[in-house]
Amino acid sequence: MHSRASRSITGCPLHHKEEDAKDVVKLVLGLIATISALVMSLLIATAHTAYVTQESEVQALGVHIVQFDRVMASYGPDAAEARAIFRHLVAARLERAWLNSGGARQGPGVTHEKDEGLIERVVNLQPATDSQRFAKSRALQLLTDIGDARQLLYEQAGGSISWPFLVVLVFWLVVLFVGFGFLTRSNGTVLVALFVGSLSVAGAIFLVLDMNQPFSGLMHISNAPIRMALEAISQ
C-alpha cells in the first residue's frame, strides 16, 4: 500500500517529482533547448546558403550558355556545326541535371565524348580576322566556365548537411519532449501543445532535408534558366 502511495498516477516515484528534482530537470532541459535551437538555426542557415548559391550557379550557367551561342554565331558559318553540337549537349544536360523519372542522377561523364568533340571543333577553328580570333578565345573560355559550373553543381547535388549533426539534434529534441512530458500532468491541452511543438520541429527538419536535395526535393531548384537558355539558342 505504501509502495503504491509513493508513486504518482503516471507510475513515476513521487520523490522524482519533488521541487528540487523538477528544478534540475528544468535547467537541463533549458540547456538542451538552447543548444538545439543554435544547432537547428545553424543547419537551416547552412542549407539555405547552399541552396541559394546553387540557384545562382544555375542562373549563371544559363547566361554562359547563351553567351557561348552568341559568340559562335558572331564567328560565322564555320562555327555552325559547333553550335548544333552545343545545342544538343545543352538539351541532354537539361534532362540529366535533375532527377529523371527513375530517380537516378546521372554522372557528369555521360556525354563526355560529345563534350570533347565540341571542344575539338572549337579548337580546330581557323580564324581569319581579329574578331574571329577573339570569338574563338572567348568561346573556349566560356566552355571552360560551363564545364566548371556543371561539375561544381554535380558535386554539390549530394547536399551539404552534416548527418552526425542532424542525428545528435534529433536525439536532443527527443530528450527535450520527453522531459516536457515528465514535468507536466497528461491532459488534452498538454498533448495538443506537445503535438504542435513536435510538428513545428519536424517541419524545420523537413525544410533542412529538402533544401539539402537541391535537384530532387519538394523545393528543388528550377531548371527554368537552362530551359530558357536552350530556347534562346534554338531560335
C-alpha positions in Angstrom: 0.0 0.0 0.0 2.8 2.4 0.9 4.7 1.4 -2.2 1.6 2.3 -4.3 1.2 5.6 -2.5 4.8 6.5 -3.1 4.1 6.6 -6.8 2.3 9.1 -8.9 -0.5 8.4 -11.2 2.0 8.1 -14.1 3.9 5.4 -12.3 6.9 7.6 -11.5 8.2 7.7 -7.9 7.0 10.8 -6.2 10.4 11.9 -5.0 11.4 12.2 -8.6 8.9 15.0 -9.0 9.8 17.0 -5.9 10.6 20.7 -6.5 14.4 20.2 -6.3 14.3 17.4 -8.9 12.0 19.5 -11.1 14.3 22.5 -10.9 17.3 20.4 -12.0 15.3 18.9 -14.9 14.1 22.3 -16.0 17.7 23.6 -16.0 18.9 20.7 -18.1 16.0 21.0 -20.5 16.7 24.7 -20.8 20.3 23.9 -21.7 19.3 21.3 -24.2 16.7 23.6 -25.7 19.3 26.4 -26.2 21.8 24.1 -27.8 19.2 22.5 -30.0 18.0 26.0 -31.2 21.5 27.0 -32.0 22.3 23.8 -33.9 19.0 23.9 -35.8 19.5 27.5 -36.8 23.0 26.6 -38.0 21.6 23.7 -40.1 18.9 25.9 -41.6 21.3 28.7 -42.4 23.8 26.2 -44.0 21.1 24.5 -46.1 19.6 27.8 -47.2 23.0 29.3 -48.1 24.0 26.2 -50.1 20.6 26.3 -51.8 20.8 30.0 -52.8 24.4 29.5 -54.0 23.4 26.6 -56.3 20.4 28.5 -57.6 22.7 31.4 -58.5 25.1 29.0 -60.2 22.3 27.6 -62.3 21.3 31.1 -63.4 25.0 31.9 -64.2 25.2 28.7 -66.2 22.2 29.8 -68.3 23.8 33.1 -69.0 27.1 31.4 -70.1 25.1 29.1 -72.4 23.5 32.0 -74.3 26.8 33.9 -74.4 28.6 30.9 -76.0 26.0 30.5 -78.7 26.1 34.3 -79.5 29.9 34.2 -79.7 29.8 31.2 -82.0 27.1 33.0 -84.1 29.4 36.0 -84.4 32.2 33.8 -85.6 30.4 32.9 -88.8 29.2 29.9 -90.8 32.3 27.8 -89.9 31.0 27.6 -86.3 27.6 26.3 -87.3 28.4 22.7 -86.6 29.8 23.5 -83.2 26.6 25.4 -82.4 24.5 22.4 -83.4 26.5 20.1 -81.2 26.3 22.6 -78.3 22.5 22.8 -78.5 22.3 19.0 -78.4 24.5 18.9 -75.4 22.5 21.5 -73.5 19.3 19.6 -74.2 20.9 16.4 -72.9 22.3 18.1 -69.9 18.9 19.6 -69.1 17.4 16.2 -68.8 20.3 14.7 -66.8 21.0 17.6 -64.4 17.7 17.0 -62.5 16.4 13.6 -61.4 14.9 11.5 -64.2 11.7 9.6 -63.8 13.5 6.6 -62.3 15.1 8.8 -59.6 18.7 8.1 -60.6 21.0 11.0 -61.0 23.3 10.7 -64.0 27.0 11.4 -63.6 28.9 14.1 -65.4 30.6 11.8 -67.8 27.5 10.6 -69.6 28.2 12.8 -72.7 31.9 13.1 -72.2 32.8 12.1 -75.7 30.5 14.7 -77.2 32.0 17.3 -74.9 35.4 16.5 -76.2 34.1 16.6 -79.7 32.7 20.1 -79.2 36.0 21.4 -77.7 37.9 19.9 -80.5 35.8 21.6 -83.1 36.2 25.0 -81.4 40.0 24.5 -81.1 40.2 23.5 -84.8 38.6 26.7 -86.0 40.9 28.7 -88.2 40.2 32.4 -87.5 41.0 34.8 -90.4 40.2 38.1 -88.7 40.8 39.7 -85.3 37.1 39.4 -84.4 37.1 35.7 -85.2 40.2 35.2 -83.1 38.5 37.0 -80.2 35.4 34.9 -80.7 37.4 31.7 -80.6 39.2 32.7 -77.5 36.1 33.8 -75.8 34.2 30.6 -76.8 37.0 28.4 -75.3 36.8 30.4 -72.0 33.0 30.1 -71.9 33.3 26.3 -72.5 35.7 26.1 -69.6 33.4 28.1 -67.3 30.4 26.0 -68.3 32.3 22.8 -67.6 33.5 24.0 -64.2 30.0 25.2 -63.2 28.4 21.9 -64.3 31.0 19.8 -62.4 30.5 22.0 -59.3 26.7 21.6 -59.4 27.1 17.9 -59.8 29.4 17.7 -56.8 27.1 19.9 -54.7 24.0 17.9 -55.6 24.8 15.4 -52.8 24.0 18.0 -50.1 25.9 20.0 -47.6 24.3 18.9 -44.3 26.4 17.0 -41.7 24.4 13.9 -40.8 26.0 13.5 -37.4 24.8 17.0 -36.6 21.3 16.0 -37.6 21.3 12.8 -35.7 22.5 14.5 -32.5 19.9 17.2 -32.9 17.1 14.7 -33.2 18.3 13.0 -30.1 18.3 16.3 -28.2 14.8 17.0 -29.4 13.5 13.6 -28.3 15.1 14.2 -24.8 13.5 17.6 -24.7 10.0 16.5 -25.4 10.3 13.5 -23.0 11.4 16.0 -20.4 8.4 18.2 -21.1 6.1 15.2 -20.6 7.9 14.3 -17.4 7.3 17.8 -15.9 3.5 18.0 -16.6 0.4 16.0 -16.0 -1.1 14.5 -19.1 -4.3 16.2 -20.3 -5.7 17.4 -23.6 -4.1 20.8 -23.6 -0.7 19.4 -22.8 -1.0 16.8 -25.6 -2.1 19.3 -28.1 0.8 21.7 -27.2 3.3 18.9 -27.4 1.9 17.8 -30.8 2.1 21.3 -32.2 5.6 21.7 -30.9 6.8 18.4 -32.3 5.1 19.2 -35.6 6.9 22.6 -35.8 10.2 21.0 -35.1 9.6 18.2 -37.6 8.7 20.9 -40.2 12.0 22.7 -39.6 14.0 19.4 -40.0 12.0 18.7 -43.2 13.0 22.1 -44.6 16.6 21.3 -43.8 16.5 17.9 -45.5 14.5 19.2 -48.5 16.9 22.1 -49.2 19.7 19.6 -48.9 18.4 17.9 -52.1 18.5 20.9 -54.5 17.7 19.0 -57.6 15.2 16.4 -56.3 13.4 17.8 -53.3 10.0 19.4 -53.0 11.7 22.8 -53.2 14.1 21.8 -55.9 16.0 24.4 -57.9 14.1 25.3 -61.0 15.6 24.4 -64.4 14.0 27.5 -65.9 17.3 29.4 -66.6 18.7 26.4 -68.5 15.4 25.8 -70.3 15.1 29.5 -71.3 18.7 29.5 -72.5 18.0 26.4 -74.6 15.0 28.1 -76.2 17.2 31.2 -76.8 19.9 29.3 -78.6 17.4 27.2 -80.6 15.9 30.3 -82.4 
